Amino acid sequence: MALARLVRPGRFLLIAGEDGQAWCEAAEKIAAQSGLPLDAIRIGHLDGDYRDLRSTWTAARGHTPQGAVLVRPDRFVGWRAYGTATDPAAELTTALDTLLAR
């Protein structure tokens, strides 16, 4: 599925690897608490909300299966986490604060 179809108008999208459930949970928590328009999905070769059977996304994503990217509403990647984090919610909040301050 093309990235353009995944990013809904006016919304941020966190795309995590197949083992990036902690990032998705953090995004859902932040969205619920702040009202920020933020969606979260996992894409993986073996598991995820979307399956990457040809490993196209897996090869291009620039992070491990535990990492994530944050796509801005204009469909540009605004932030990337290479792997896991001790506190995904804190790291994602900092990234969003930085992006929203611009």
Buried (B, 14 or more C-beta within 10 A) or exposed (E): EEEEEBBEEEBBBBBBBBBBBBBBBBBBBBBEEEEBEBBBBBBBBEEBBEBBEEEEBBEEBEBBBBBBBBBBBEEEBBBEBEEBBEEBBEBBBEBBEEBEEE
